[in-house]
Amino acid sequence: MAKESSHSVQGAGPHRVVVIVDENSNPFELGCATEVFGLRRPEIGRVLYDFRLCSPEPRTLMRDGFFTLTGVAGLEAAESADTLIVPNRPDVEVPRRPAVLDAVRRAHARGARLVGFCSGAFTLAEAGVLDGRRATAHWQWADSFRARFPSVHLESDVLFVDDGDILTAAGSAAALDLGLHIVRRDHGAEVANSVSRRLVFAAHRDGGQRQFVERPVPDVPDESLAPVLAWAQERLDTPLTVSDLAARATVSPATLHRRFRAQLGTTPLAWLTGERLALACRLIERGESRFETVARHSGLGTAANLRALMRRETGLTPLAYRRRFGPETGQEPVSPGRPDERTIPSP
């Protein structure tokens, strides 16, 4: 069951994100964390996070000896983390260091938000903080994870799981999806979009999308969905249907559905709804206070539909979202753990 966290993004200083790097850690996920949480954001005009790396040893040999990390803080830096990103490694059967597991347990006990990328779920489960909780891990290790940690509710066919104060991502690229989800939860859709643009990465993929797709790259260039997606994004305020998207792509609705599943791991309707909801969030952040207007201009139809979808996807009503992220009031403290936030599976 998700737990509420006592830490907030706004406080005496920027929210502190600390990454523990241990022996044989994967450098890609470390790079994802650095890109999302560690870079300066002059285009945003404020500091989003205080980002630090730490390690239990002065020299840390990373994945297969390809990299050696030096010059970072000791493990004591984890004691001040508001969000702690735990180590992930390919050698999932090798026990984690007791000192690292103890640091994870202490962070959890004081209410810090915990994040595991890829095999990081093994670290969290070894620390005992995932018992009875929802999590995901890379599909390659799903059977091994279930055998070792039967008390964890593993969701092996999603990109990431947000269980309030503990969040896990399935694989390497999903670390970026989860990182942007955290930024969106902490600072709103507009800031998350700015970060994603700098990354040249999709601004929003729901956690419930599948880990693996049938064809990551289309066999034929003209089967790419990019043109129809761009066309639809310019017309979100119009009554677009799946049939309209299929007609634009000059395919049948059934073929369009197959291509969405293959290339995006979701359905046309789920994608369209997600894009409209993201636009609605941006309109609210930019100051539109009339929710009927927001619903109409984002293509969601009515304020009631807007309210239901926002509550389902963000855990907030439109009014609560405006109070937290709207320009007239500034950002209010955001608790990293919201028990009513869920990973929504694709229809």
SEBA-568508 format. One record per residue (C-alpha): z, y, x; residue in three letters; chain; residue number from 1. Coordinates in steps of 0.001 Angstrom, whole numbers. Each point is the difference from the previous one (the first is absolute). Last residue first. Layout:
<nodes>
         w         v         u   residuo   cadena   num
         Z         Y         X       ALA        A   NUM
...
</nodes>
This chain:
<nodes>
         w         v         u   residuo   cadena   num
    -22534       361     -7060       PRO        A   347
      1120       664      3561       SER        A   346
      3681      -564       560       PRO        A   345
      2374      2985      -165       ILE        A   344
      2556       224      2808       THR        A   343
      3078      1435     -1675       ARG        A   342
      2113      3137        24       GLU        A   341
      3012      -108     -2335       ASP        A   340
      2482      -732      2747       PRO        A   339
      -846      3135      1942       ARG        A   338
      1036      -207      3642       GLY        A   337
     -1090      2703      2459       PRO        A   336
      1839      2654     -2017       SER        A   335
     -1985      3213      -182       VAL        A   334
      1757      3321       405       PRO        A   333
     -1780      2759     -1896       GLU        A   332
     -3295      1379      1172       GLN        A   331
      -920      3543      -861       GLY        A   330
       780      1500     -3386       THR        A   329
     -3197      1825      -903       GLU        A   328
     -2299     -2104      2144       PRO        A   327
       591     -3289     -1859       GLY        A   326
      1139     -3083      1935       PHE        A   325
      3440      -922     -1304       ARG        A   324
       199      2049     -3163       ARG        A   323
     -3635      -780      -779       ARG        A   322
       586     -3740       451       TYR        A   321
      3074       131     -2253       ALA        A   320
     -2067      1719     -2691       LEU        A   319
     -2882     -2465       387       PRO        A   318
      2472     -2891      -376       THR        A   317
       906     -1856      3166       LEU        A   316
        -5     -3667      1093       GLY        A   315
     -3266       624      1810       THR        A   314
     -2429     -2530     -1525       GLU        A   313
      1612      -915     -3323       ARG        A   312
      1549      3384      -720       ARG        A   311
     -3200      1735       973       MET        A   310
     -2022     -2310     -2246       LEU        A   309
      2238       453     -3037       ALA        A   308
       260      3778       377       ARG        A   307
     -3737       470       466       LEU        A   306
      -667     -2152     -3082       ASN        A   305
      2430      2113     -2032       ALA        A   304
     -1482      3209      1394       ALA        A   303
     -3358     -1081     -1355       THR        A   302
     -3447      -843      1345       GLY        A   301
       447     -1381      3503       LEU        A   300
     -3242      1611      1194       GLY        A   299
      1680      2089      2670       SER        A   298
      -920      3285     -1694       HIS        A   297
      1261     -1174     -3399       ARG        A   296
      3275     -1473      1225       ALA        A   295
       780      3062      2107       VAL        A   294
      -827      2276     -2940       THR        A   293
      2283     -2017     -2303       GLU        A   292
      2620       218      2739       PHE        A   291
        13      3769        39       ARG        A   290
      1811       935      3217       SER        A   289
     -2985       165      2368       GLU        A   288
      1542      1140      3270       GLY        A   287
     -1886     -1598      2873       ARG        A   286
      2393     -2957        45       GLU        A   285
      -755      -684     -3671       ILE        A   284
     -3746        25       666       LEU        A   283
       471     -2299      3005       ARG        A   282
      1969     -2504     -2081       CYS        A   281
     -2703         1     -2684       ALA        A   280
     -2674      -636      2650       LEU        A   279
      1972     -3019      1280       ALA        A   278
       294     -1263     -3595       LEU        A   277
     -3741       327      -520       ARG        A   276
      -757     -1890      3214       GLU        A   275
      2423     -2787      -952       GLY        A   274
     -1486      -315     -3479       THR        A   273
     -3532      -266      1410       LEU        A   272
      1058     -2633      2531       TRP        A   271
      1798     -2068     -2647       ALA        A   270
     -3022       219     -2301       LEU        A   269
     -2452     -1013      2722       PRO        A   268
      2163     -2993       983       THR        A   267
      1819      -560      3287       THR        A   266
      -476     -1619      3406       GLY        A   265
     -2131      2883      1239       LEU        A   264
     -3167     -1699      1295       GLN        A   263
        23     -3417     -1680       ALA        A   262
      1892       901     -3161       ARG        A   261
     -1967      3214      -437       PHE        A   260
     -3229     -1892       635       ARG        A   259
       857     -2677     -2561       ARG        A   258
       847      2641     -2643       HIS        A   257
     -3273      1792       679       LEU        A   256
     -1870     -3270      -496       THR        A   255
      1750      -575     -3347       ALA        A   254
      -639      3585     -1102       PRO        A   253
     -3723      -529       699       SER        A   252
     -1627      1800      2907       VAL        A   251
     -1804      3310       447       THR        A   250
      2950      1540      1908       ALA        A   249
        -2      2930     -2428       ARG        A   248
      -334     -2429     -2915       ALA        A   247
      2928     -2034      1295       ALA        A   246
      2157      3107       329       LEU        A   245
      -879      1059     -3557       ASP        A   244
       753     -3512     -1282       SER        A   243
      3407       168      1696       VAL        A   242
       624      3135     -2035       THR        A   241
         5      3692       826       LEU        A   240
      1304      2431     -2627       PRO        A   239
      -334      3098      2207       THR        A   238
      2822      1525      2050       ASP        A   237
      -512     -2551      2779       LEU        A   236
     -3541      1218       578       ARG        A   235
      -147       838      3735       GLU        A   234
      1954     -3149       860       GLN        A   233
     -2532     -2039     -1993       ALA        A   232
     -2944      1032      2165       TRP        A   231
      1948      -656      3211       ALA        A   230
       938     -3470     -1237       LEU        A   229
     -3596      -687     -1069       VAL        A   228
     -1326       927      3435       PRO        A   227
      2719     -1914      1943       ALA        A   226
      -325     -3288     -1904       LEU        A   225
     -2151     -1579      2676       SER        A   224
     -2542     -2440     -1402       GLU        A   223
     -2858      2061      1479       ASP        A   222
      1076     -1035      3515       PRO        A   221
      -409     -3749      -687       VAL        A   220
      2633     -2516      1132       ASP        A   219
      2797      2393      -957       PRO        A   218
      2839       326      2539       VAL        A   217
      3513     -1250      -887       PRO        A   216
     -1643     -2785     -2024       ARG        A   215
      2397     -2351     -1807       GLU        A   214
      2982      2296       279       VAL        A   213
      3392      -786      1493       PHE        A   212
      3361      1552      -704       GLN        A   211
      -654       487     -3723       ARG        A   210
       759      3247     -1752       GLN        A   209
      3492       311     -1433       GLY        A   208
      1088      2554      2584       GLY        A   207
     -2443      2470     -1472       ASP        A   206
     -2536      1510      2364       ARG        A   205
       218      3756       371       HIS        A   204
     -1307      2559      2461       ALA        A   203
     -2615     -2253      1556       ALA        A   202
       -98       731      3728       PHE        A   201
     -1591      2697      2138       VAL        A   200
      3455       315      1651       LEU        A   199
      -133      3778      -361       ARG        A   198
     -1161      -450     -3580       ARG        A   197
      2838     -2466      -618       SER        A   196
      2615      2528      1161       VAL        A   195
     -1422      2691     -2275       SER        A   194
      -146     -2438     -2900       ASN        A   193
      3659      -899       562       ALA        A   192
       895      3703       -54       VAL        A   191
     -1795       514     -3319       GLU        A   190
      1356     -3217     -1518       ALA        A   189
      3681       860       382       GLY        A   188
      2473       437      2867       HIS        A   187
      2311     -3026       107       ASP        A   186
     -1789     -2435     -2303       ARG        A   185
     -3410      1052      1279       ARG        A   184
      1180      -295      3605       VAL        A   183
      1371     -3470      -784       ILE        A   182
     -3286     -1049     -1629       HIS        A   181
     -1840      1345      3046       LEU        A   180
      2064     -2263      2254       GLY        A   179
      -484     -2948     -2362       LEU        A   178
     -3776       330        81       ASP        A   177
        43       556      3765       LEU        A   176
      2097     -3135       518       ALA        A   175
     -2488     -1790     -2278       ALA        A   174
     -2468       200      2892       ALA        A   173
      2211     -2304      2087       SER        A   172
      1218     -2385     -2646       GLY        A   171
      2142      -510     -3071       ALA        A   170
      2117      3133      -174       ALA        A   169
      3729        19      -803       THR        A   168
      2291      2573     -1593       LEU        A   167
      3779      -122      -311       ILE        A   166
      1897      2902     -1643       ASP        A   165
     -1853      -259     -3291       GLY        A   164
     -1815     -3341      -102       ASP        A   163
     -3402      1379       939       ASP        A   162
     -2224     -2982       757       VAL        A   161
     -3201       191      2016       PHE        A   160
     -3573     -1232        66       LEU        A   159
       487     -2754     -2567       VAL        A   158
      -693     -3752       -57       ASP        A   157
      3079     -1406      1750       SER        A   156
      2682      1302     -2313       GLU        A   155
      3118     -1545      1563       LEU        A   154
      3151       -39     -2128       HIS        A   153
      2546      -620      2775       VAL        A   152
      2592     -2760      -557       SER        A   151
     -2343     -2640      1470       PRO        A   150
        73      1606      3464       PHE        A   149
     -1118     -2557      2574       ARG        A   148
     -2396     -2008     -2153       ALA        A   147
     -1263      3064     -1837       ARG        A   146
      -728      1790      3275       PHE        A   145
     -1851     -2943      1494       SER        A   144
     -2146      -352     -3100       ASP        A   143
      -819      3729       -51       ALA        A   142
      -795       282      3708       TRP        A   141
     -3780       415      -168       GLN        A   140
       342      2046     -3207       TRP        A   139
      1593      2829      1995       HIS        A   138
      3367       926     -1470       ALA        A   137
      1321      1175     -3352       THR        A   136
      3390       831     -1437       ALA        A   135
      2099      -129     -3158       ARG        A   134
      3779      -376       290       ARG        A   133
      2488     -2792      -677       GLY        A   132
       864      -226      3698       ASP        A   131
     -2030      2654      1809       LEU        A   130
      2844      1561      2027       VAL        A   129
       930     -3214      1808       GLY        A   128
      -860      1242      3493       ALA        A   127
     -2354     -2953       338       GLU        A   126
     -1747      1160     -3191       ALA        A   125
      -493      3517      1361       LEU        A   124
     -1359     -1305      3291       THR        A   123
     -2285     -2471     -1795       PHE        A   122
     -1274      2828     -2225       ALA        A   121
     -1084      1738      3200       GLY        A   120
     -2772     -2592       122       SER        A   119
     -2426      2547     -1543       CYS        A   118
      1802      3372       -32       PHE        A   117
      3670       111      -972       GLY        A   116
      1688      3138     -1284       VAL        A   115
      3696       634      -627       LEU        A   114
      1383      3112     -1761       ARG        A   113
      3468       918      1211       ALA        A   112
      2940      -540     -2341       GLY        A   111
      2934      -428      2426       ARG        A   110
        -5     -3773      -395       ALA        A   109
     -3752      -218       554       HIS        A   108
       198      1833      3303       ALA        A   107
      2903     -2199      1099       ARG        A   106
     -1907     -3173      -882       ARG        A   105
     -3120      1148      1860       VAL        A   104
      2031       892      3111       ALA        A   103
      1692     -3424      -140       ASP        A   102
     -3396     -1695      -177       LEU        A   101
     -1149      1938      3067       VAL        A   100
      3146      -879      1976       ALA        A    99
      -339     -3671     -1019       PRO        A    98
     -3496       -62      1512       ARG        A    97
     -2570     -1476     -2342       ARG        A    96
      -442     -3771      -228       PRO        A    95
     -3379     -1419      1107       VAL        A    94
     -1822     -1608     -2943       GLU        A    93
     -1930      3178      -827       VAL        A    92
     -1714       230      3363       ASP        A    91
     -2567      2569     -1204       PRO        A    90
      2570      2821       124       ARG        A    89
      1335      2708     -2287       ASN        A    88
      2914      2248       892       PRO        A    87
      1827      2012     -2680       VAL        A    86
      -884      3430     -1360       ILE        A    85
      3230      1875      -746       LEU        A    84
       -28      2918     -2437       THR        A    83
      2939      2414       -12       ASP        A    82
       622     -1028      3597       ALA        A    81
      3135      1177      1813       SER        A    80
      1239     -3417      1144       GLU        A    79
     -3513     -1019      1062       ALA        A    78
       296      2334      3005       ALA        A    77
      2696     -2361      1363       GLU        A    76
     -2772     -2474       811       LEU        A    75
      -872      1958      3104       GLY        A    74
     -2385      2911        57       ALA        A    73
     -3517      -221      1372       VAL        A    72
     -1230       346      3593       GLY        A    71
     -1763     -3349       303       THR        A    70
     -2387     -2133     -2027       LEU        A    69
     -2065     -2632      1806       THR        A    68
     -3329      -946     -1512       PHE        A    67
     -2343     -3026       146       PHE        A    66
      2857     -2433       630       GLY        A    65
      -872     -2235     -2953       ASP        A    64
      1083      2731     -2475       ARG        A    63
      2537      2338      1621       MET        A    62
      2098      -226      3134       LEU        A    61
      2923      2360      -521       THR        A    60
      1530      1807      2951       ARG        A    59
      3331      1834      -429       PRO        A    58
      1139     -2766     -2421       GLU        A    57
      1360        78     -3573       PRO        A    56
     -2826      2324     -1052       SER        A    55
      -323      3344     -1714       CYS        A    54
     -2791      2150     -1341       LEU        A    53
       560      3296     -1757       ARG        A    52
     -1506      2083     -2805       PHE        A    51
      1585      3046     -1645       ASP        A    50
     -2085       205     -3147       TYR        A    49
     -2004      2390     -2166       LEU        A    48
       -19      3076      2201       VAL        A    47
     -1579      2960     -1751       ARG        A    46
     -3301      1856      -296       GLY        A    45
     -2132     -2738     -1513       ILE        A    44
     -3002       637      2263       GLU        A    43
      2388       256      2953       PRO        A    42
      1017     -3653      -546       ARG        A    41
      1575     -1257      3228       ARG        A    40
      -311     -3745       438       LEU        A    39
      2842     -2515      -285       GLY        A    38
       116     -1305     -3570       PHE        A    37
     -3518     -1174      -869       VAL        A    36
     -1611      -284      3430       GLU        A    35
      3141     -1316      1713       THR        A    34
       630     -2618     -2677       ALA        A    33
     -3616     -1169       181       CYS        A    32
       144      -123      3800       GLY        A    31
      3102     -2193      -121       LEU        A    30
     -1858     -2201     -2482       GLU        A    29
     -2832      -341      2503       PHE        A    28
      2265      -572      3007       PRO        A    27
      1434     -3300     -1300       ASN        A    26
      3487      -727      1344       SER        A    25
       208     -2623      2761       ASN        A    24
      3495      1120      1092       GLU        A    23
      1498      2544     -2348       ASP        A    22
      -946      3410     -1359       VAL        A    21
      2411      1484     -2540       ILE        A    20
     -1643      2874     -1877       VAL        A    19
      2113      2966     -1112       VAL        A    18
      -934      2378     -2825       VAL        A    17
      2308      3003      -372       ARG        A    16
      -421      2168     -3109       HIS        A    15
      -349      3562      1175       PRO        A    14
      3212      2014       401       GLY        A    13
      3288       728     -1771       ALA        A    12
     -1420     -1581     -3121       GLY        A    11
     -3385      -786     -1515       GLN        A    10
     -1288     -3557        49       VAL        A     9
      3150     -1381     -1528       SER        A     8
      2480     -2705       963       HIS        A     7
      2384     -1571     -2497       SER        A     6
     -2263     -2911      -779       SER        A     5
      -230     -1698     -3392       GLU        A     4
      -385     -3765        54       LYS        A     3
     -2848     -2179     -1142       ALA        A     2
       919     -3436     -1366       MET        A     1
</nodes>
